[in-house]
């Protein structure tokens, strides 16, 4: 992108986000009434434009502010954010929450920083295990915007909720500096997203989203930080250029995640409802996970993993979502590879390709593997560890997705 185009995009984002913003009470507070009843706070026409899987992130710090940089996918108005206390063991208060547009680093486009409210109040207390949606923020946010969400937690303690491997630089500071647009106070950097796990907008009628459910490859490990080169990012850019009705992309990958067992985050089965099915506007679940189950040498068989896939497929279908499955990529050369695990991978991939139980299939194994040694990744796509693709591999994965398959009807 040229510097001129970047300036125009920032200016458009500023003008649209600022437009018609409603004033909010500065000190009023609302309580979240229910952990699970989200239909009351999210309109049926809202669509997720950014997401990151919630996990446990150490202990919370009182009187701490976070300035979180996130890259949106689909354009729309009436922006909402979702704050999560999913792993907390006590109520958590956010007394100041703002949304703006990034200029550079921790600095915001002047005039873009606007306060968010919750049930009309300027503060919200979220019970342990719950989430809270903000009220809609009037104005329209363009696609592919660097949205900045600034939050302050006066009483954080105990387990904190967030996403550990953001592949994006965000900022933190002690004290409440959320309303400031300058970068002076934001002297600490972080590679994680704290408490924020989703952003939604109201796009044009008929627009939907796809959620990528995966592990470190989906999470972006070994892609270039701060440049949005995870394969779901490349997919989002393709969708914006296409005539498909699916425009939103949410990345719900967790590094080290498994389908069947908790460990690096809750298993795909245990987090499916919170991270995927609860998100607004989702039409399709893109399932690309299983290599960590295979290489863990925990006794997981192909039939075990297939049974897990079938649970995800059945639950997604019951929720009215389509499921696109991706084959497990090659990983010979990774220290945990062995012939037994390779046999499981081949059997699992045969199920994905030929069972007919998925609504569509993307063959990432075929795209990534070397034609000369099909158990290894093509060196051109290999980050160097023989399991995680580099930026070129990430782009090739996104290019392999049939965009029409993301808009099937259930």
C-alpha positions as CSV (number, residue, x, y, z in Angstrom):
1,X,0.0,0.0,0.0
2,X,1.4,3.4,-0.9
3,X,1.7,6.1,1.8
4,X,-1.0,8.2,0.1
5,X,-3.4,5.3,0.1
6,X,-2.6,4.6,3.7
7,X,-3.3,8.2,4.6
8,X,-6.6,8.1,2.8
9,X,-7.6,4.9,4.5
10,X,-6.8,6.3,7.9
11,X,-8.7,9.5,7.1
12,X,-11.8,7.6,5.9
13,X,-11.7,5.4,9.1
14,X,-11.5,8.5,11.2
15,X,-14.4,10.2,9.5
16,X,-16.6,7.2,9.5
17,X,-15.9,6.1,13.1
18,X,-16.4,9.6,14.5
19,X,-19.6,10.2,12.7
20,X,-22.7,10.4,14.9
21,X,-21.1,9.0,18.0
22,X,-23.5,9.0,20.9
23,X,-22.5,10.6,24.2
24,X,-22.2,8.3,27.2
25,X,-22.5,8.7,31.0
26,X,-18.9,9.0,32.4
27,X,-19.3,7.2,35.7
28,X,-22.4,5.1,35.5
29,X,-21.9,1.3,35.7
30,X,-23.8,-1.7,34.5
31,X,-23.8,-5.3,35.6
32,X,-23.8,-8.2,33.1
33,X,-27.0,-10.1,33.7
34,X,-26.3,-13.4,32.1
35,X,-23.2,-15.4,31.0
36,X,-24.9,-17.2,28.1
37,X,-27.9,-15.0,27.0
38,X,-26.2,-13.1,24.2
39,X,-29.3,-12.6,21.9
40,X,-30.4,-9.6,24.0
41,X,-27.2,-7.7,23.3
42,X,-26.3,-8.7,19.7
43,X,-28.5,-7.8,16.8
44,X,-29.2,-10.6,14.3
45,X,-27.6,-8.6,11.5
46,X,-24.3,-8.1,13.3
47,X,-21.2,-9.9,11.9
48,X,-17.9,-10.6,13.5
49,X,-15.1,-8.6,11.9
50,X,-12.2,-9.7,14.2
51,X,-11.8,-12.4,16.9
52,X,-9.1,-14.1,19.0
53,X,-9.6,-17.2,21.2
54,X,-9.7,-16.6,24.9
55,X,-7.2,-18.3,27.2
56,X,-5.7,-17.9,30.6
57,X,-3.0,-15.2,30.6
58,X,-1.4,-15.2,34.1
59,X,-2.7,-12.9,36.8
60,X,-4.5,-9.6,36.2
61,X,-2.9,-6.4,37.4
62,X,-5.0,-3.7,39.1
63,X,-5.1,-0.1,37.7
64,X,-3.7,-1.3,34.4
65,X,-4.6,0.0,30.9
66,X,-4.2,-1.9,27.6
67,X,-4.2,-0.4,24.2
68,X,-5.0,-3.3,21.9
69,X,-4.4,-3.1,18.1
70,X,-6.6,-5.4,16.0
71,X,-7.0,-5.7,12.2
72,X,-10.6,-5.9,11.1
73,X,-12.0,-7.8,8.1
74,X,-15.5,-6.9,7.0
75,X,-16.6,-3.2,6.9
76,X,-19.7,-2.1,8.8
77,X,-21.4,0.3,11.2
78,X,-22.5,0.0,14.8
79,X,-19.3,-1.4,16.0
80,X,-19.4,-3.5,19.2
81,X,-16.6,-5.2,21.1
82,X,-16.8,-8.3,23.4
83,X,-14.8,-8.3,26.6
84,X,-14.2,-11.6,28.3
85,X,-13.7,-12.8,31.8
86,X,-13.9,-16.4,30.7
87,X,-11.0,-17.6,32.9
88,X,-11.5,-15.2,35.8
89,X,-12.4,-16.4,39.3
90,X,-14.0,-13.2,40.4
91,X,-15.9,-10.3,38.9
92,X,-13.9,-7.9,36.8
93,X,-14.7,-4.2,36.3
94,X,-13.8,-2.1,33.2
95,X,-14.4,1.5,34.1
96,X,-13.1,3.1,30.9
97,X,-13.2,1.6,27.4
98,X,-12.5,3.5,24.2
99,X,-12.3,2.6,20.4
100,X,-10.2,4.6,17.9
101,X,-8.1,4.2,14.8
102,X,-4.3,3.6,14.8
103,X,-2.1,6.3,13.4
104,X,1.3,4.7,14.2
105,X,2.4,2.7,17.2
106,X,0.3,3.6,20.3
107,X,-0.8,6.9,18.8
108,X,-4.3,7.3,17.4
109,X,-5.6,9.3,14.5
110,X,-6.5,12.6,16.2
111,X,-10.2,12.8,17.0
112,X,-10.9,9.1,16.5
113,X,-10.9,7.9,20.1
114,X,-14.5,7.5,21.4
115,X,-15.8,6.1,24.6
116,X,-17.8,2.8,24.5
117,X,-20.7,2.1,26.8
118,X,-22.4,-1.0,28.2
119,X,-26.1,-0.9,28.6
120,X,-25.9,2.9,28.5
121,X,-23.3,3.0,31.3
122,X,-19.6,4.0,31.1
123,X,-18.5,1.1,33.2
124,X,-19.2,-2.6,33.3
125,X,-18.6,-5.4,35.8
126,X,-18.3,-8.9,34.2
127,X,-18.9,-12.0,36.4
128,X,-16.3,-14.8,36.4
129,X,-16.8,-16.9,33.3
130,X,-18.9,-14.3,31.5
131,X,-18.5,-11.9,28.6
132,X,-20.0,-8.5,27.9
133,X,-20.8,-6.7,24.7
134,X,-20.6,-3.0,24.3
135,X,-23.4,-0.9,23.0
136,X,-23.2,-0.1,19.2
137,X,-20.9,2.8,18.3
138,X,-22.6,4.8,15.6
139,X,-20.6,5.4,12.4
140,X,-19.0,3.1,9.9
141,X,-15.6,1.4,10.0
142,X,-13.9,0.4,6.7
143,X,-12.6,-3.1,6.0
144,X,-9.0,-3.8,6.9
145,X,-8.8,-1.0,9.6
146,X,-6.3,-1.0,12.4
147,X,-8.8,-0.6,15.2
148,X,-7.5,0.4,18.6
149,X,-9.4,-0.7,21.7
150,X,-8.2,0.9,25.0
151,X,-9.4,-0.6,28.3
152,X,-8.7,0.1,31.9
153,X,-9.3,-2.4,34.8
154,X,-9.2,-0.8,38.2
155,X,-9.6,-4.0,40.2
156,X,-8.0,-6.8,38.1
157,X,-6.7,-9.7,40.2
158,X,-6.6,-13.5,39.9
159,X,-6.6,-15.3,36.5
160,X,-6.6,-12.9,33.5
161,X,-8.3,-13.7,30.2
162,X,-6.7,-13.0,26.8
163,X,-4.9,-14.3,23.8
164,X,-1.3,-15.1,24.3
165,X,0.3,-15.1,20.8
166,X,-1.1,-12.1,19.0
167,X,1.6,-11.7,16.3
168,X,0.8,-8.0,16.8
169,X,2.3,-5.3,19.0
170,X,-0.1,-3.7,21.5
171,X,0.6,-1.4,24.4
172,X,0.1,-1.1,28.2
173,X,0.6,1.3,31.0
174,X,-0.2,1.7,34.6
175,X,-3.1,4.1,35.5
176,X,-6.0,5.1,33.3
177,X,-4.8,6.7,30.0
178,X,-7.5,5.2,27.8
179,X,-8.9,8.5,26.7
180,X,-5.6,9.9,25.5
181,X,-4.9,9.7,21.8
182,X,-1.1,10.3,22.1
183,X,1.5,7.6,22.7
184,X,3.4,9.3,25.6
185,X,2.0,7.2,28.4
186,X,2.0,3.9,26.6
187,X,5.6,2.9,27.3
188,X,5.1,-0.8,27.7
189,X,4.6,-3.2,24.8
190,X,2.9,-6.6,24.8
191,X,2.5,-9.4,22.2
192,X,-0.8,-10.5,23.7
193,X,-4.4,-9.3,23.6
194,X,-5.9,-8.8,27.1
195,X,-9.7,-9.3,27.8
196,X,-10.8,-8.4,24.3
197,X,-11.9,-11.4,22.3
198,X,-14.2,-10.2,19.5
199,X,-15.3,-7.2,17.5
200,X,-18.5,-7.1,15.4
201,X,-20.1,-4.6,13.0
202,X,-23.3,-4.4,11.1
203,X,-22.4,-4.7,7.4
204,X,-24.6,-4.5,4.3
205,X,-27.5,-6.9,4.3
206,X,-26.8,-10.6,3.5
207,X,-23.2,-10.4,4.6
208,X,-21.7,-13.3,6.7
209,X,-18.5,-14.5,8.3
210,X,-16.2,-17.6,8.5
211,X,-14.4,-18.6,11.6
212,X,-11.1,-20.4,11.4
213,X,-10.8,-23.0,14.2
214,X,-7.2,-24.1,14.5
215,X,-3.8,-24.3,16.2
216,X,-0.5,-22.4,15.9
217,X,-0.6,-22.5,12.1
218,X,-3.9,-20.6,12.1
219,X,-2.7,-18.4,15.0
220,X,0.1,-17.3,12.7
221,X,3.3,-18.8,14.3
222,X,6.3,-17.8,12.2
223,X,4.4,-15.4,10.0
224,X,5.7,-11.8,10.1
225,X,4.5,-9.9,13.2
226,X,2.5,-6.6,12.8
227,X,1.9,-7.2,9.0
228,X,-1.2,-9.5,9.2
229,X,0.2,-12.4,7.3
230,X,-1.5,-15.3,9.0
231,X,-3.4,-17.4,6.4
232,X,-6.8,-16.1,7.7
233,X,-5.6,-12.5,7.0
234,X,-4.7,-13.4,3.4
235,X,-8.1,-15.1,3.2
236,X,-9.8,-11.9,4.4
237,X,-8.1,-9.9,1.7
238,X,-9.3,-12.3,-0.9
239,X,-12.8,-12.1,0.3
240,X,-12.8,-8.3,0.3
241,X,-11.9,-8.5,-3.4
242,X,-14.5,-11.1,-4.3
243,X,-18.2,-11.0,-4.9
244,X,-19.0,-13.6,-2.2
245,X,-21.4,-12.7,0.6
246,X,-18.9,-14.0,3.2
247,X,-16.7,-11.1,4.1
248,X,-16.0,-11.4,7.8
249,X,-13.1,-13.6,9.1
250,X,-12.4,-14.5,12.7
251,X,-9.1,-16.2,13.6
252,X,-9.8,-18.6,16.5
253,X,-6.5,-20.4,16.5
254,X,-4.5,-21.2,19.6
255,X,-0.8,-22.2,19.5
256,X,-0.4,-25.8,20.6
257,X,-4.2,-26.4,20.6
258,X,-5.7,-29.9,20.3
259,X,-9.1,-31.1,19.1
260,X,-9.5,-33.6,22.0
261,X,-7.5,-32.6,25.0
262,X,-7.1,-29.4,27.0
263,X,-3.6,-28.0,27.4
264,X,-2.6,-25.1,25.2
265,X,-6.0,-23.5,25.7
266,X,-9.2,-25.5,26.0
267,X,-9.6,-28.2,23.4
268,X,-11.4,-27.3,20.2
269,X,-14.4,-29.4,21.4
270,X,-14.5,-27.5,24.7
271,X,-14.2,-24.0,23.3
272,X,-16.3,-24.5,20.2
273,X,-19.4,-22.7,21.6
274,X,-17.6,-19.7,23.1
275,X,-15.0,-19.1,20.4
276,X,-17.0,-20.1,17.3
277,X,-20.7,-20.8,17.5
278,X,-21.6,-17.8,19.7
279,X,-20.0,-15.3,17.3
280,X,-22.5,-13.2,15.3
281,X,-23.0,-13.6,11.6
282,X,-21.0,-16.9,11.3
283,X,-22.0,-19.0,8.3
284,X,-19.1,-21.4,8.1
285,X,-16.7,-23.1,10.5
286,X,-13.3,-23.7,8.9
287,X,-11.8,-26.7,10.8
288,X,-8.0,-27.0,10.5
289,X,-6.7,-28.8,13.5
290,X,-5.3,-32.1,14.6
291,X,-1.5,-32.2,14.1
292,X,-1.0,-31.5,17.9
293,X,-3.2,-34.5,18.8
294,X,-1.2,-36.6,16.4
295,X,2.3,-35.6,17.4
296,X,1.7,-35.7,21.1
297,X,2.2,-39.4,21.3
298,X,-0.7,-39.7,23.8
299,X,-2.2,-42.7,22.2
300,X,-4.7,-40.8,20.0
301,X,-5.7,-42.9,17.1
302,X,-7.1,-41.8,13.7
303,X,-10.6,-43.0,14.8
304,X,-10.3,-40.9,18.0
305,X,-9.6,-37.8,16.0
306,X,-12.3,-38.5,13.5
307,X,-14.8,-38.9,16.3
308,X,-13.8,-35.5,17.5
309,X,-14.2,-34.0,14.1
310,X,-17.7,-35.6,13.9
311,X,-18.7,-33.9,17.1
312,X,-17.6,-30.5,15.8
313,X,-19.4,-31.1,12.5
314,X,-22.6,-32.2,14.2
315,X,-22.6,-29.3,16.7
316,X,-21.9,-26.8,14.0
317,X,-24.7,-28.3,11.7
318,X,-27.1,-28.2,14.7
319,X,-26.3,-24.5,15.0
320,X,-27.0,-24.0,11.3
321,X,-23.4,-23.5,10.3
322,X,-21.5,-25.2,7.4
323,X,-18.2,-26.9,8.1
324,X,-15.2,-26.8,5.7
325,X,-12.5,-29.2,6.7
326,X,-8.8,-28.9,5.8
327,X,-6.4,-31.7,5.7
328,X,-3.5,-31.9,8.2
329,X,-0.3,-30.7,6.7
330,X,3.1,-32.5,6.5
331,X,5.5,-32.3,9.3
332,X,8.4,-34.7,8.8
333,X,11.5,-33.1,10.2
334,X,9.7,-31.7,13.3
335,X,11.2,-33.5,16.4
336,X,8.0,-35.3,17.3
337,X,7.4,-36.8,13.9
338,X,7.5,-40.5,13.6
339,X,6.1,-43.2,11.2
340,X,3.2,-44.1,13.5
341,X,2.0,-40.5,13.7
342,X,2.4,-40.2,9.9
343,X,0.1,-43.2,9.5
344,X,-2.5,-41.5,11.7
345,X,-2.2,-38.3,9.7
346,X,-2.7,-40.1,6.4
347,X,-5.8,-42.0,7.7
348,X,-7.3,-38.8,9.1
349,X,-6.7,-36.9,5.8
350,X,-8.4,-39.8,3.9
351,X,-11.5,-39.2,6.1
352,X,-11.4,-35.5,5.5
353,X,-11.1,-35.9,1.7
354,X,-13.5,-38.7,1.1
355,X,-16.0,-39.2,3.9
356,X,-18.5,-36.7,2.6
357,X,-19.4,-35.6,6.1
358,X,-17.9,-32.1,5.7
359,X,-19.7,-29.6,3.5
360,X,-16.4,-28.8,1.6
361,X,-12.7,-29.7,1.8
362,X,-9.6,-27.6,1.4
363,X,-6.5,-29.8,0.8
364,X,-3.8,-27.9,2.7
365,X,-1.7,-31.1,2.8
366,X,-1.6,-31.1,-1.0
367,X,-0.7,-27.4,-1.2
368,X,2.1,-27.5,1.4
369,X,3.8,-30.8,0.8
370,X,6.9,-31.4,-1.4
371,X,6.2,-33.3,-4.6
372,X,9.4,-35.1,-4.0
373,X,8.8,-36.2,-0.4
374,X,5.1,-35.9,0.4
375,X,5.7,-36.3,4.2
376,X,7.7,-33.1,4.2
377,X,6.7,-29.5,3.6
378,X,7.9,-27.9,0.4
379,X,11.0,-25.9,1.4
380,X,9.7,-22.8,-0.4
381,X,6.8,-22.7,2.1
382,X,8.8,-23.9,5.2
383,X,9.5,-21.4,8.0
384,X,12.4,-23.7,8.9
385,X,10.9,-25.8,11.6
386,X,9.2,-28.2,9.1
387,X,5.7,-27.7,10.5
388,X,4.8,-24.0,10.3
389,X,4.5,-22.3,6.9
390,X,6.3,-19.0,6.3
391,X,4.5,-16.0,4.8
392,X,4.5,-17.5,1.3
393,X,3.0,-20.7,2.7
394,X,0.4,-18.8,4.5
395,X,-0.6,-17.0,1.3
396,X,-0.7,-20.2,-0.6
397,X,-3.0,-21.8,1.9
398,X,-5.4,-18.9,1.7
399,X,-5.3,-19.0,-2.1
400,X,-6.3,-22.7,-2.0
401,X,-9.6,-22.0,-0.3
402,X,-12.6,-22.1,-2.6
403,X,-14.4,-18.9,-1.6
404,X,-17.8,-20.2,-2.8
405,X,-17.4,-23.1,-0.3
406,X,-17.6,-20.6,2.6
407,X,-21.1,-19.6,1.7
408,X,-23.0,-22.9,1.6
409,X,-26.5,-23.0,2.9
410,X,-27.7,-25.1,5.9
